[in-house]
């Protein structure tokens, strides 16, 4: 309808719709669906215009009928449009409901309880700064976020002030965390909140990886250093360099 009657409005909405759509499709990241939100908003405006025109046409066609019939027709169309808009809400709610997602709290408690004093934790967009700043716990920790797309000053952070050592990733666009682990190991134990691929980076360069808590927290131990974690805290055994912490995923 806008193309037929309001081309300026169609251009005003269509240009950003197509721009955001192309951008979202081309942005090859795991949370790409968030980038569709602006496109959805533009599409919703188009739908609103079309729905309004549909109601106007229905009322005009029913002009010869009584007001009761006209009102009934408008209600029927409105209910149908509303149903189309909310019919999938039950299924969608299950996808977006995070009321039982306690992964953030699990990370905080694990790091707070099972890391050594004055340790360094390699992480990526985790809730650990919240633990230190808001909850005022474990202010002795240094947090390093070496993995892309972290940027200064978020890469290296300490509640007690800037760490004495300069971490390589603070000046690098991308990093695999190995150089930062070597620097951090000079002053104390090093841990990581990492997946299998990140663990392989350390194992392939001579580090040993110790599973501290499930698949959540690992200690990264240099070849010339003994692990800090006690036997009670370790749920697994030391992984020799070149082998994966998860035996189902080998490192190359």
C-alpha positions as CSV (number, residue, x, y, z in Angstrom):
1,X,0.0,0.0,0.0
2,X,2.8,2.4,0.7
3,X,4.4,1.7,-2.6
4,X,1.1,2.6,-4.3
5,X,0.1,5.6,-2.2
6,X,3.1,6.8,-0.2
7,X,6.4,6.1,-2.0
8,X,8.3,8.6,0.1
9,X,7.2,6.8,3.2
10,X,8.0,3.4,1.6
11,X,11.5,4.7,0.8
12,X,12.0,6.2,4.3
13,X,11.2,2.8,5.9
14,X,12.4,0.5,3.1
15,X,16.0,1.8,2.9
16,X,16.8,1.2,6.6
17,X,14.9,-2.1,6.5
18,X,17.1,-3.4,3.7
19,X,20.2,-1.9,5.2
20,X,19.8,-3.5,8.6
21,X,18.7,-6.7,7.0
22,X,21.8,-7.0,4.9
23,X,24.0,-6.0,7.8
24,X,22.4,-8.7,10.1
25,X,22.7,-11.4,7.5
26,X,26.3,-10.6,6.8
27,X,27.3,-10.3,10.5
28,X,28.5,-13.9,11.0
29,X,28.3,-14.1,14.8
30,X,26.3,-16.5,17.0
31,X,23.9,-13.9,18.3
32,X,23.0,-12.5,14.9
33,X,19.3,-12.7,15.6
34,X,19.6,-9.6,17.9
35,X,20.7,-7.6,14.9
36,X,17.4,-8.3,13.2
37,X,15.5,-6.2,15.8
38,X,15.6,-3.0,13.8
39,X,14.5,-4.8,10.7
40,X,11.6,-6.3,12.7
41,X,10.6,-2.8,13.8
42,X,10.6,-1.4,10.3
43,X,8.5,-4.5,9.1
44,X,6.1,-3.9,12.0
45,X,5.5,-0.4,10.7
46,X,4.7,-1.7,7.2
47,X,2.3,-4.2,8.7
48,X,0.6,-1.5,10.8
49,X,0.0,0.6,7.7
50,X,-1.4,-2.4,5.8
51,X,-3.6,-3.4,8.7
52,X,-4.9,0.1,9.0
53,X,-5.8,0.3,5.3
54,X,-7.5,-3.1,5.6
55,X,-9.7,-1.9,8.4
56,X,-10.5,1.3,6.5
57,X,-11.5,-0.7,3.3
58,X,-13.6,-3.1,5.4
59,X,-15.5,-0.3,7.0
60,X,-16.1,1.4,3.6
61,X,-17.4,-1.8,2.1
62,X,-19.8,-2.3,5.1
63,X,-21.2,1.3,4.8
64,X,-24.5,0.0,3.5
65,X,-24.9,-2.3,6.5
66,X,-26.0,-1.3,10.0
67,X,-23.5,0.0,12.5
68,X,-23.7,-3.4,14.4
69,X,-22.5,-5.3,11.3
70,X,-19.8,-2.8,10.6
71,X,-18.5,-3.0,14.1
72,X,-18.7,-6.8,14.0
73,X,-16.6,-6.9,10.8
74,X,-14.0,-4.6,12.3
75,X,-13.8,-6.7,15.4
76,X,-13.4,-9.9,13.4
77,X,-10.6,-8.4,11.3
78,X,-8.9,-7.0,14.4
79,X,-9.1,-10.3,16.3
80,X,-7.7,-12.1,13.3
81,X,-4.7,-9.7,13.0
82,X,-4.1,-9.9,16.7
83,X,-4.1,-13.7,16.6
84,X,-1.5,-13.7,13.8
85,X,0.6,-11.4,16.0
86,X,0.4,-13.4,19.3
87,X,-0.3,-17.0,18.2
88,X,3.3,-18.1,18.6
89,X,3.9,-16.4,21.9
90,X,3.8,-19.7,23.8
91,X,6.5,-21.3,21.7
92,X,8.5,-18.1,21.6
93,X,8.4,-17.6,25.4
94,X,10.1,-21.0,26.0
95,X,12.9,-19.8,23.8
96,X,13.5,-16.5,25.5
97,X,12.6,-17.5,29.1
98,X,15.8,-17.2,31.1
99,X,14.3,-17.3,34.6
100,X,16.2,-20.6,35.3
101,X,19.4,-19.6,33.6
102,X,21.8,-19.4,36.5
103,X,25.0,-19.8,34.6
104,X,26.2,-16.3,35.6
105,X,25.8,-17.0,39.2
106,X,27.5,-20.4,38.8
107,X,30.5,-18.7,37.3
108,X,30.7,-16.1,40.1
109,X,30.5,-18.7,42.9
110,X,33.0,-21.0,41.2
111,X,35.6,-18.4,40.6
112,X,35.1,-16.8,44.1
113,X,35.5,-20.1,45.9
114,X,38.0,-22.1,43.8
115,X,40.6,-19.7,42.5
116,X,43.9,-19.0,44.3
117,X,44.6,-15.6,45.9
118,X,46.0,-13.0,43.6
119,X,45.2,-15.1,40.6
120,X,44.6,-14.1,37.0
121,X,41.4,-15.2,35.2
122,X,41.2,-15.3,31.4
123,X,37.6,-14.7,30.4
124,X,35.4,-13.3,27.7
125,X,32.4,-11.0,28.6
126,X,31.7,-12.9,31.8
127,X,30.0,-11.5,35.0
128,X,33.2,-11.5,36.9
129,X,33.5,-7.7,37.1
130,X,30.1,-7.6,38.7
131,X,31.4,-9.9,41.4
132,X,34.3,-7.6,42.2
133,X,32.7,-4.2,41.8
134,X,29.1,-4.8,43.0
135,X,29.4,-7.7,45.4
136,X,32.9,-6.5,46.4
137,X,34.3,-10.1,46.4
138,X,37.7,-11.3,45.3
139,X,39.2,-7.9,44.7
140,X,42.6,-9.6,44.5
141,X,41.8,-11.0,41.1
142,X,43.1,-9.7,37.8
143,X,40.7,-10.2,34.8
144,X,42.1,-10.5,31.3
145,X,39.8,-10.7,28.3
146,X,42.2,-11.6,25.4
147,X,39.7,-12.9,22.9
148,X,38.3,-10.9,20.1
149,X,36.3,-8.6,20.0
150,X,37.4,-7.2,23.4
151,X,38.8,-3.7,23.3
152,X,40.7,-1.5,25.7
153,X,40.2,-0.8,28.5
154,X,38.1,-3.9,28.9
155,X,40.9,-6.4,28.1
156,X,42.8,-6.0,31.4
157,X,41.1,-5.0,34.6
158,X,41.9,-5.1,38.3
159,X,39.8,-3.8,41.2
160,X,43.0,-2.8,43.0
161,X,44.3,-0.8,40.0
162,X,46.2,-1.5,36.8
163,X,48.4,-4.7,37.1
164,X,52.1,-4.2,37.0
165,X,52.6,-6.5,34.0
166,X,51.6,-5.4,30.5
167,X,49.5,-8.1,28.8
168,X,50.1,-8.5,25.1
169,X,46.4,-8.6,24.2
170,X,46.0,-5.1,25.5
171,X,47.7,-3.9,22.4
172,X,46.6,-6.6,20.0
173,X,43.5,-6.8,17.9
174,X,43.2,-10.5,18.5
175,X,44.8,-13.1,20.7
176,X,44.5,-16.7,21.7
177,X,45.4,-16.0,25.3
178,X,48.7,-17.9,25.4
179,X,50.9,-14.9,25.6
180,X,48.7,-13.4,28.3
181,X,48.9,-16.7,30.3
182,X,52.7,-16.5,30.2
183,X,52.7,-13.0,31.5
184,X,50.1,-13.7,34.2
185,X,52.0,-16.8,35.4
186,X,54.9,-14.6,36.5
187,X,52.9,-13.3,39.4
188,X,50.6,-16.2,40.3
189,X,48.1,-18.9,39.2
190,X,46.2,-18.6,36.0
191,X,42.7,-19.8,35.3
192,X,40.4,-19.6,32.3
193,X,36.7,-19.8,31.6
194,X,37.2,-21.4,28.2
195,X,35.8,-23.9,25.8
196,X,37.6,-26.8,24.1
197,X,39.1,-24.7,21.3
198,X,40.6,-22.2,23.8
199,X,42.0,-25.0,25.9
200,X,43.8,-26.4,22.9
201,X,45.6,-23.1,22.4
202,X,47.3,-23.7,25.8
203,X,47.8,-27.4,25.5
204,X,49.5,-27.1,22.1
205,X,52.0,-24.6,23.5
206,X,53.2,-26.6,26.4
207,X,50.8,-25.7,29.2
208,X,49.0,-28.3,31.2
209,X,45.3,-27.8,31.8
210,X,43.6,-28.9,35.1
211,X,39.9,-29.2,35.3
212,X,38.8,-27.3,38.5
213,X,35.0,-27.2,38.1
214,X,33.3,-29.3,35.4
215,X,33.5,-27.7,32.0
216,X,33.5,-24.2,33.5
217,X,36.9,-23.4,35.2
218,X,40.3,-24.6,34.4
219,X,43.8,-23.9,35.7
220,X,46.4,-23.1,33.1
221,X,49.8,-24.4,34.4
222,X,53.2,-23.6,32.7
223,X,55.6,-26.5,32.1
224,X,57.9,-25.4,34.9
225,X,55.1,-24.8,37.5
226,X,53.1,-27.0,39.8
227,X,49.3,-26.5,40.0
228,X,47.9,-24.5,42.8
229,X,44.6,-26.3,43.2
230,X,44.4,-29.0,45.8
231,X,43.3,-32.6,45.0
232,X,39.9,-32.0,46.6
233,X,39.2,-29.1,44.3
234,X,40.2,-31.0,41.1
235,X,37.4,-33.0,39.5
236,X,39.8,-34.3,36.9
237,X,43.4,-35.0,36.4
238,X,46.2,-33.0,34.9
239,X,46.0,-33.0,31.1
240,X,49.4,-33.5,29.5
241,X,50.5,-30.9,26.9
242,X,49.1,-31.7,23.5
243,X,46.1,-33.6,24.8
244,X,42.6,-32.2,25.3
245,X,41.0,-31.7,28.7
246,X,37.9,-33.3,27.1
247,X,39.0,-36.6,25.8
248,X,36.3,-36.5,23.2
249,X,37.8,-33.4,21.5
250,X,41.5,-33.8,20.5
251,X,43.8,-30.9,19.9
252,X,45.8,-30.5,16.7
